[in-house]
Amino acid sequence: MPGIWETHMTFSLRSRKLFNTIAVVLALALPTALTISSADARAGGGMSSGSRGTRSYSAPPSTTTAPGSASQFNRTYTQPGAGMNSAAAAPARGGLFGRAGGFMGGLAAGFLGAGLLGMLFGGGLFGGLGGLSSIIGLIIQIALVVLVVRLAMSWWQRRHAPRAAYANAEAGAAPGPQTNYRSGLGGSGLGGGLGSGLGGFGFGANNAPLEIKPDDYEAFERLLGDVQAAWSNEDVAKLHTVATPEMVSYFEQDLAQNRARNVVNKVMDVKLLQGDLAEAWREGETDYATVALRFALTDKTLDRNTGALVAGSEQPGEATEIWTFARRPGTGWELSAIQQTN
């Protein structure tokens, strides 16, 4: 009959083996469970990739669909400062005492011009003013010119301000980049809900405003589905028809990583739930449109050999991303960038 020490040692060995077995099972199961619950392997891999022209390093305006800010690009060909918008670095102008304009700038220019004319015709530096009445008259003239210019600029801005593109929007709806649009991939679609109005405009230094029409919104919605389908099918040739070469290069990198892991990502049942136009503009011959999209999808990653679920879920989920599309003369819209929301 074993003694008390031998019995205690046997029990300790069995407990240790049981503990090690449980630890191994948890070590294997926990990462898998976390991976399945937090998979984010759709087209773009849940990263921010691509380019937005000269606005690549400028965050797009927030919208109702994506009220937070967009994350900066993890992958982009655009170099900081290369053809970037110089408006942010330009000194402020205008205002009452603006260095290159404003009321006081015009007033000073008027006094200087009058003084120079006085000197030219022999009346001295201030001879051209002709006394107090001439000074008052000069001020009135300058004030009238400034007023006319400001009224003209205000009219021009109102004329080109973003107008409501909400489905069944009431007349007189407040303009702005946060107009909300709801639709699905069906008949009403992004082109019906998002583009049933008059379109939107984007503004930037040296960037011409661009009107987005219903056909454009329909193209954006179609591309949302086409990109995800081509990604799921690993159809690089199709990706070249719906995305820019830069975006295709990122897709190819991600697909190569999946093949190295012996998995394939499947994104199915894509359905647009809500969309907002953030901004649209033209740079040279290229048109850009940045749109916030909230869509439903089933995102899962499978083992290539067995078809077993490796990550993701069979249940549908939702994602909100900011997509930028580009269009060049003679071509249709292409996906130029995908940004995640913060």
C-alpha positions as CSV (number, residue, x, y, z in Angstrom):
1,M,0.0,0.0,0.0
2,P,1.6,3.3,-1.1
3,G,2.5,5.8,1.6
4,I,1.1,9.2,2.1
5,W,4.0,10.9,0.3
6,E,3.7,8.6,-2.8
7,T,0.0,9.2,-3.0
8,H,0.6,12.9,-2.7
9,M,3.2,12.8,-5.5
10,T,0.9,10.8,-7.8
11,F,-2.0,13.3,-7.3
12,S,0.4,16.2,-7.9
13,L,1.6,14.7,-11.2
14,R,-1.9,14.1,-12.4
15,S,-3.0,17.6,-11.5
16,R,0.0,19.0,-13.3
17,K,-0.8,17.0,-16.5
18,L,-4.4,18.1,-16.3
19,F,-3.4,21.7,-15.9
20,N,-1.0,21.5,-18.8
21,T,-3.6,20.0,-21.0
22,I,-6.1,22.7,-20.2
23,A,-3.5,25.4,-20.8
24,V,-2.7,23.9,-24.3
25,V,-6.4,23.8,-25.2
26,L,-6.9,27.4,-24.1
27,A,-3.8,28.5,-26.0
28,L,-5.1,27.0,-29.2
29,A,-8.7,27.9,-28.8
30,L,-8.5,31.5,-27.5
31,P,-6.6,33.0,-30.5
32,T,-9.0,31.2,-32.9
33,A,-12.0,32.5,-31.1
34,L,-10.6,36.1,-31.1
35,T,-9.7,35.8,-34.7
36,I,-13.2,34.6,-35.7
37,S,-14.9,37.3,-33.7
38,S,-12.7,40.2,-35.0
39,A,-12.0,39.2,-38.5
40,D,-11.7,42.1,-40.9
41,A,-10.4,40.5,-44.0
42,R,-12.6,42.1,-46.7
43,A,-11.2,44.0,-49.7
44,G,-8.6,46.4,-48.3
45,G,-8.0,44.2,-45.2
46,G,-9.4,46.8,-42.9
47,M,-6.6,49.1,-43.7
48,S,-6.4,52.6,-45.2
49,S,-4.9,52.4,-48.6
50,G,-4.7,54.4,-51.8
51,S,-4.5,58.0,-52.9
52,R,-6.9,61.0,-53.0
53,G,-4.8,63.2,-55.3
54,T,-3.6,66.4,-53.7
55,R,-5.9,65.7,-50.7
56,S,-4.3,62.4,-49.7
57,Y,-3.0,63.9,-46.5
58,S,-6.1,65.9,-45.8
59,A,-8.9,64.3,-44.0
60,P,-12.2,64.2,-45.9
61,P,-15.1,66.1,-44.3
62,S,-17.2,64.1,-41.7
63,T,-20.6,63.0,-42.7
64,T,-23.7,61.6,-41.2
65,T,-22.7,58.1,-42.2
66,A,-19.1,58.6,-40.9
67,P,-19.3,61.3,-38.2
68,G,-15.8,60.6,-37.0
69,S,-12.6,61.3,-38.7
70,A,-11.0,59.1,-41.4
71,S,-7.7,57.4,-40.5
72,Q,-4.6,58.3,-42.3
73,F,-3.3,56.1,-45.1
74,N,-1.2,53.1,-44.1
75,R,-0.3,52.5,-47.7
76,T,-0.1,55.2,-50.4
77,Y,2.0,56.1,-53.3
78,T,1.6,59.8,-52.7
79,Q,4.5,61.5,-51.0
80,P,3.9,64.3,-48.5
81,G,4.3,67.6,-50.2
82,A,4.3,66.2,-53.7
83,G,1.8,68.3,-55.5
84,M,0.0,68.8,-52.3
85,N,-2.6,71.5,-51.8
86,S,-0.8,74.7,-50.8
87,A,-3.8,76.3,-49.2
88,A,-3.0,75.1,-45.7
89,A,0.5,76.6,-45.9
90,A,-0.6,79.9,-47.5
91,P,-0.8,82.9,-45.1
92,A,-4.3,84.1,-44.3
93,R,-5.5,86.9,-46.6
94,G,-8.4,89.3,-46.6
95,G,-10.2,90.5,-43.5
96,L,-10.2,94.1,-42.3
97,F,-6.4,94.3,-42.0
98,G,-5.5,91.5,-44.4
99,R,-2.0,91.8,-45.8
100,A,-3.1,91.2,-49.4
101,G,-6.7,92.6,-49.3
102,G,-9.5,93.6,-47.1
103,F,-10.9,97.0,-46.4
104,M,-7.8,98.6,-44.9
105,G,-5.6,97.2,-47.6
106,G,-7.8,98.9,-50.3
107,L,-8.0,102.1,-48.3
108,A,-4.2,102.3,-47.9
109,A,-3.8,101.6,-51.7
110,G,-6.3,104.4,-52.4
111,F,-4.4,106.9,-50.2
112,L,-1.1,105.8,-51.8
113,G,-2.5,106.2,-55.3
114,A,-3.9,109.6,-54.6
115,G,-0.6,110.7,-53.0
116,L,1.4,109.6,-56.0
117,L,-0.9,111.4,-58.4
118,G,-0.5,114.5,-56.3
119,M,3.3,114.3,-56.5
120,L,3.1,113.6,-60.3
121,F,1.2,116.8,-60.9
122,G,3.1,118.9,-58.5
123,G,0.7,119.0,-55.6
124,G,2.9,117.2,-53.1
125,L,2.3,113.8,-51.6
126,F,-1.1,114.7,-50.2
127,G,-2.0,117.3,-52.8
128,G,-4.1,114.9,-54.8
129,L,-6.5,114.4,-51.9
130,G,-7.9,117.9,-52.3
131,G,-8.8,118.5,-48.7
132,L,-11.1,116.8,-46.3
133,S,-13.9,116.4,-48.7
134,S,-11.7,114.5,-51.1
135,I,-10.6,112.1,-48.3
136,I,-14.2,111.4,-47.4
137,G,-15.1,110.9,-51.1
138,L,-12.2,108.5,-51.5
139,I,-13.2,106.5,-48.5
140,I,-16.8,106.2,-49.7
141,Q,-15.6,105.1,-53.1
142,I,-13.4,102.4,-51.7
143,A,-16.1,101.2,-49.3
144,L,-18.5,100.9,-52.2
145,V,-16.0,98.9,-54.2
146,V,-15.3,96.6,-51.3
147,L,-19.1,96.1,-50.7
148,V,-19.7,95.2,-54.4
149,V,-16.8,92.7,-54.4
150,R,-18.0,91.0,-51.2
151,L,-21.6,90.8,-52.5
152,A,-20.4,89.3,-55.7
153,M,-18.2,86.7,-53.9
154,S,-21.1,85.8,-51.5
155,W,-23.5,85.3,-54.5
156,W,-20.9,83.1,-56.2
157,Q,-20.4,81.0,-53.1
158,R,-24.1,80.5,-52.6
159,R,-24.6,79.6,-56.2
160,H,-21.9,76.9,-56.0
161,A,-22.6,75.7,-52.4
162,P,-23.5,72.0,-51.9
163,R,-27.2,71.4,-52.4
164,A,-29.3,68.8,-50.8
165,A,-29.2,65.4,-52.5
166,Y,-31.4,63.6,-50.0
167,A,-34.1,61.3,-51.4
168,N,-37.4,63.2,-51.2
169,A,-35.6,66.2,-49.6
170,E,-37.7,69.2,-48.9
171,A,-37.1,72.4,-50.7
172,G,-34.8,74.7,-48.8
173,A,-32.9,72.0,-47.0
174,A,-29.7,73.2,-45.4
175,P,-26.7,72.6,-47.7
176,G,-23.6,70.9,-46.5
177,P,-21.4,67.8,-46.9
178,Q,-23.3,65.8,-44.3
179,T,-26.5,65.3,-46.3
180,N,-27.7,61.8,-45.5
181,Y,-28.7,59.2,-48.1
182,R,-30.2,55.7,-47.6
183,S,-30.5,52.9,-50.1
184,G,-29.7,49.4,-50.9
185,L,-28.2,47.5,-53.8
186,G,-31.7,47.0,-55.3
187,G,-33.8,49.3,-57.5
188,S,-33.6,52.4,-55.5
189,G,-29.9,51.9,-54.9
190,L,-27.2,54.5,-54.1
191,G,-28.0,56.1,-57.4
192,G,-31.7,56.4,-56.3
193,G,-31.3,57.4,-52.7
194,L,-27.9,59.0,-52.7
195,G,-28.2,60.7,-56.1
196,S,-31.8,61.6,-56.5
197,G,-31.2,65.2,-55.9
198,L,-28.9,67.8,-57.5
199,G,-25.6,66.4,-56.5
200,G,-22.7,67.8,-54.4
201,F,-19.6,69.9,-54.8
202,G,-16.1,69.9,-53.3
203,F,-13.9,72.9,-52.9
204,G,-10.1,73.3,-52.6
205,A,-7.3,75.6,-53.7
206,N,-6.7,75.1,-57.4
207,N,-9.4,72.4,-57.4
208,A,-12.5,73.0,-59.6
209,P,-15.8,72.0,-58.0
210,L,-17.4,68.9,-59.4
211,E,-21.1,68.1,-59.7
212,I,-22.0,64.5,-58.9
213,K,-25.0,63.2,-60.8
214,P,-27.4,60.2,-60.2
215,D,-25.4,58.1,-62.7
216,D,-22.3,58.7,-60.7
217,Y,-23.9,57.5,-57.5
218,E,-25.2,54.4,-59.2
219,A,-21.6,53.7,-60.4
220,F,-20.3,54.1,-56.8
221,E,-22.8,51.5,-55.5
222,R,-22.0,49.1,-58.3
223,L,-18.3,49.4,-57.7
224,L,-18.9,48.6,-54.0
225,G,-20.3,45.2,-55.0
226,D,-17.9,44.6,-57.9
227,V,-14.8,45.2,-55.9
228,Q,-15.8,42.9,-53.1
229,A,-16.8,40.2,-55.6
230,A,-13.6,40.4,-57.6
231,W,-11.7,40.3,-54.3
232,S,-13.5,37.2,-53.1
233,N,-12.9,35.5,-56.5
234,E,-9.3,36.5,-56.4
235,D,-9.9,37.9,-59.9
236,V,-7.0,40.3,-60.5
237,A,-8.0,40.9,-64.1
238,K,-11.4,42.1,-62.9
239,L,-9.8,44.2,-60.2
240,H,-7.9,46.1,-62.9
241,T,-11.2,47.2,-64.4
242,V,-12.7,48.5,-61.2
243,A,-9.7,50.0,-59.3
244,T,-6.6,52.1,-60.0
245,P,-3.3,50.3,-60.5
246,E,-2.2,51.4,-57.1
247,M,-5.2,49.8,-55.4
248,V,-4.8,46.6,-57.4
249,S,-1.2,46.4,-56.2
250,Y,-2.4,46.4,-52.6
251,F,-5.0,43.8,-53.4
252,E,-2.4,41.6,-55.0
253,Q,-0.2,41.9,-51.9
254,D,-3.1,40.9,-49.6
255,L,-4.1,38.0,-51.9
256,A,-0.5,36.7,-51.9
257,Q,-0.5,36.8,-48.1
258,N,-3.7,34.8,-48.0
259,R,-2.3,32.2,-50.4
260,A,0.8,31.9,-48.2
261,R,-1.5,31.2,-45.2
262,N,-3.5,28.8,-47.4
263,V,-6.7,30.6,-46.8
264,V,-9.2,32.5,-49.0
265,N,-11.4,35.4,-48.0
266,K,-15.0,35.4,-49.1
267,V,-17.2,38.5,-48.9
268,M,-20.8,37.9,-49.8
269,D,-24.3,39.5,-49.5
270,V,-22.9,43.0,-49.8
271,K,-25.8,45.5,-49.4
272,L,-25.5,49.3,-49.1
273,L,-27.3,50.6,-46.1
274,Q,-26.4,54.3,-46.0
275,G,-24.1,56.6,-47.9
276,D,-22.9,60.3,-47.9
277,L,-21.0,62.3,-50.4
278,A,-18.1,63.9,-48.4
279,E,-16.5,65.9,-51.2
280,A,-16.0,66.0,-55.0
281,W,-13.5,67.9,-57.0
282,R,-11.4,68.0,-60.2
283,E,-7.6,68.1,-60.5
284,G,-6.5,68.7,-64.0
285,E,-8.2,66.0,-66.1
286,T,-9.0,63.7,-63.1
287,D,-12.3,63.8,-61.2
288,Y,-12.4,62.7,-57.6
289,A,-15.3,61.8,-55.3
290,T,-15.1,60.7,-51.7
291,V,-18.1,58.9,-50.3
292,A,-18.8,57.5,-46.8
293,L,-20.4,54.0,-47.1
294,R,-22.1,51.9,-44.5
295,F,-22.9,48.4,-45.8
296,A,-23.9,44.9,-44.7
297,L,-21.8,41.9,-45.7
298,T,-20.8,38.4,-44.7
299,D,-17.0,38.3,-44.2
300,K,-15.3,35.0,-43.6
301,T,-11.9,33.4,-44.2
302,L,-11.8,29.7,-45.1
303,D,-9.1,27.1,-45.3
304,R,-8.3,26.5,-49.0
305,N,-8.2,22.7,-48.7
306,T,-11.0,21.9,-46.2
307,G,-13.2,24.9,-46.5
308,A,-13.2,25.1,-42.7
309,L,-13.9,28.5,-41.2
310,V,-10.6,30.1,-40.1
311,A,-11.8,33.7,-39.3
312,G,-14.9,35.8,-39.6
313,S,-18.4,34.5,-39.3
314,E,-21.3,33.0,-41.3
315,Q,-23.5,35.7,-39.8
316,P,-23.8,39.0,-41.6
317,G,-22.2,42.1,-40.2
318,E,-21.7,45.8,-41.0
319,A,-18.8,47.9,-42.0
320,T,-18.4,51.7,-42.5
321,E,-15.6,52.9,-44.7
322,I,-14.7,56.0,-46.8
323,W,-14.1,55.2,-50.4
324,T,-12.6,57.6,-52.9
325,F,-13.3,57.1,-56.6
326,A,-11.3,58.6,-59.5
327,R,-12.3,59.2,-63.2
328,R,-10.2,60.2,-66.1
329,P,-11.3,61.4,-69.6
330,G,-12.8,58.5,-71.6
331,T,-13.0,56.1,-68.6
332,G,-15.5,55.3,-65.9
333,W,-15.1,55.7,-62.1
334,E,-12.4,53.5,-60.4
335,L,-11.7,52.8,-56.8
336,S,-8.8,55.0,-55.8
337,A,-8.7,54.7,-52.0
338,I,-10.3,53.0,-49.0
339,Q,-10.1,54.7,-45.6
340,Q,-11.2,53.3,-42.2
341,T,-13.1,55.5,-39.8
342,N,-12.0,56.4,-36.3
